[in-house]
């Protein structure tokens, strides 16, 4: 993540330590290809399967930036790797709440730049097989938080894929 976000995140993590064999923080701009070198420099081994979580990132990047990022991730992902991400869907501006969220994000200087019509087709281009692509509304329905599902296009996707 970017350095300014770690300024916020690190005190939160310090309050509730992560249970892991090790943890290495790398600040990086994912639109700058040097992030892959920074990752391998600290010991990341692209020959070993890994798990990638890209939550709250893709919608802030353009379609071209997302393509570049996914190609870089694919290059670093051995067979057996997993990927999970959340992305805006084609219906993301379908309701007033989404429009208000967009206005708030735009006014903060972080405008939403992209959405995915078909996560499965997009990921296939990079050698990923989608295990599950569901809307966040469907996730809410499974958890009993949404009574009825709408018929409109996906507002947001939650995607799990394997390589």
C-alpha positions as CSV (number, residue, x, y, z in Angstrom):
1,X,0.0,0.0,0.0
2,X,1.0,3.7,-0.1
3,X,3.1,5.1,2.7
4,X,0.3,7.5,3.9
5,X,-2.1,4.5,4.4
6,X,0.5,2.6,6.5
7,X,0.7,5.7,8.7
8,X,-2.8,4.9,9.7
9,X,-2.7,1.0,9.5
10,X,0.4,0.3,11.5
11,X,-0.9,1.7,14.8
12,X,-4.1,-0.4,14.3
13,X,-2.1,-3.5,13.6
14,X,0.2,-2.9,16.6
15,X,-2.9,-2.9,18.8
16,X,-4.0,-6.4,17.6
17,X,-0.9,-8.3,16.5
18,X,-1.2,-10.5,13.5
19,X,-0.6,-14.2,14.1
20,X,1.9,-15.0,11.4
21,X,5.4,-16.5,11.1
22,X,6.6,-13.1,9.8
23,X,5.3,-9.9,8.4
24,X,7.1,-7.5,6.1
25,X,5.6,-4.1,5.2
26,X,6.4,-2.7,1.8
27,X,5.1,0.7,0.8
28,X,4.5,0.8,-3.0
29,X,2.5,2.5,-5.7
30,X,1.0,-0.4,-7.6
31,X,1.0,1.8,-10.8
32,X,4.8,1.9,-10.7
33,X,6.3,-1.4,-11.9
34,X,9.1,-1.3,-9.3
35,X,6.7,-2.7,-6.7
36,X,7.4,-6.2,-8.0
37,X,11.2,-5.7,-7.5
38,X,10.6,-4.4,-4.0
39,X,8.6,-7.5,-3.2
40,X,11.2,-9.9,-4.4
41,X,14.0,-8.0,-2.8
42,X,12.6,-8.7,0.7
43,X,12.2,-12.4,0.0
44,X,9.0,-13.0,-1.9
45,X,9.4,-16.2,-3.9
46,X,7.4,-16.2,-7.1
47,X,8.0,-19.9,-7.5
48,X,5.9,-20.6,-4.5
49,X,2.0,-20.4,-4.5
50,X,0.7,-17.3,-2.8
51,X,-2.5,-15.6,-1.9
52,X,-3.3,-12.1,-3.2
53,X,-5.9,-9.9,-1.7
54,X,-6.8,-6.7,-3.7
55,X,-9.6,-5.2,-1.7
56,X,-10.5,-1.6,-2.4
57,X,-7.8,-1.1,-5.0
58,X,-9.0,-1.9,-8.6
59,X,-11.7,0.7,-8.7
60,X,-9.2,3.5,-8.1
61,X,-7.1,2.4,-11.2
62,X,-7.9,2.8,-14.8
63,X,-8.7,-0.2,-17.0
64,X,-5.1,-0.1,-18.5
65,X,-3.6,0.2,-15.0
66,X,-5.7,-2.8,-13.9
67,X,-4.5,-4.8,-16.9
68,X,-0.9,-4.0,-16.1
69,X,-1.3,-4.8,-12.4
70,X,-3.0,-8.1,-13.1
71,X,-0.3,-9.1,-15.7
72,X,2.4,-8.3,-13.0
73,X,0.5,-10.3,-10.4
74,X,0.1,-13.2,-12.8
75,X,3.9,-13.2,-13.5
76,X,4.5,-13.4,-9.7
77,X,2.0,-16.2,-9.2
78,X,3.0,-19.9,-9.3
79,X,0.5,-22.6,-10.0
80,X,-1.7,-23.1,-6.9
81,X,-1.9,-19.3,-6.2
82,X,-5.1,-17.7,-5.1
83,X,-6.5,-14.3,-5.8
84,X,-9.4,-12.4,-4.1
85,X,-10.6,-9.0,-4.9
86,X,-13.5,-6.6,-4.8
87,X,-14.3,-4.4,-7.8
88,X,-17.1,-2.2,-9.0
89,X,-19.6,-3.8,-11.3
90,X,-21.4,-2.2,-14.3
91,X,-24.3,-1.1,-12.1
92,X,-22.2,0.6,-9.5
93,X,-23.9,4.0,-9.9
94,X,-27.5,2.5,-10.0
95,X,-28.6,3.9,-6.7
96,X,-28.4,7.1,-4.7
97,X,-26.1,5.7,-2.1
98,X,-23.5,4.7,-4.7
99,X,-23.8,8.2,-6.3
100,X,-23.2,9.8,-2.9
101,X,-20.2,7.6,-2.3
102,X,-18.7,8.5,-5.7
103,X,-19.2,12.2,-5.0
104,X,-17.4,11.8,-1.6
105,X,-14.5,9.8,-3.1
106,X,-14.2,12.3,-6.0
107,X,-14.2,15.3,-3.7
108,X,-11.4,13.6,-1.6
109,X,-9.4,13.4,-4.8
110,X,-9.5,9.6,-5.2
111,X,-12.1,9.2,-8.0
112,X,-13.3,5.7,-9.0
113,X,-11.8,5.0,-12.4
114,X,-13.1,1.6,-13.5
115,X,-15.5,-1.2,-13.2
116,X,-15.6,-4.9,-14.4
117,X,-18.4,-6.1,-16.5
118,X,-17.2,-9.7,-16.5
119,X,-14.5,-10.7,-14.0
120,X,-14.2,-14.3,-15.3
121,X,-13.5,-13.2,-18.9
122,X,-11.1,-10.5,-17.7
123,X,-9.1,-12.9,-15.4
124,X,-8.8,-15.6,-18.1
125,X,-6.6,-13.2,-20.1
126,X,-4.1,-13.5,-17.3
127,X,-4.2,-17.2,-16.6
128,X,-6.6,-17.2,-13.7
129,X,-9.7,-19.4,-13.3
130,X,-12.5,-17.9,-11.4
131,X,-13.7,-20.1,-8.5
132,X,-16.5,-17.7,-7.5
133,X,-17.6,-14.3,-8.7
134,X,-20.6,-13.0,-6.8
135,X,-22.1,-9.6,-6.2
136,X,-21.7,-8.0,-2.8
137,X,-25.5,-8.0,-2.8
138,X,-25.4,-11.8,-3.1
139,X,-23.0,-12.0,-0.2
140,X,-25.3,-9.9,1.9
141,X,-28.2,-12.1,0.9
142,X,-26.3,-15.2,2.1
143,X,-25.6,-13.5,5.4
144,X,-29.3,-12.6,5.8
145,X,-28.6,-8.8,5.4
146,X,-30.4,-8.4,2.0
147,X,-33.9,-9.8,1.8
148,X,-34.4,-9.8,-2.0
149,X,-31.9,-9.7,-4.8
150,X,-32.3,-7.1,-7.5
151,X,-32.5,-8.0,-11.2
152,X,-30.1,-5.1,-12.3
153,X,-26.4,-5.3,-13.2
154,X,-23.9,-6.0,-10.5
155,X,-22.9,-3.0,-8.4
156,X,-19.9,-4.7,-6.9
157,X,-18.1,-8.0,-7.3
158,X,-16.4,-10.2,-4.8
159,X,-14.1,-12.5,-6.8
160,X,-12.0,-15.6,-5.9
161,X,-9.7,-17.2,-8.5
162,X,-7.0,-19.7,-8.8
163,X,-4.0,-20.2,-11.0
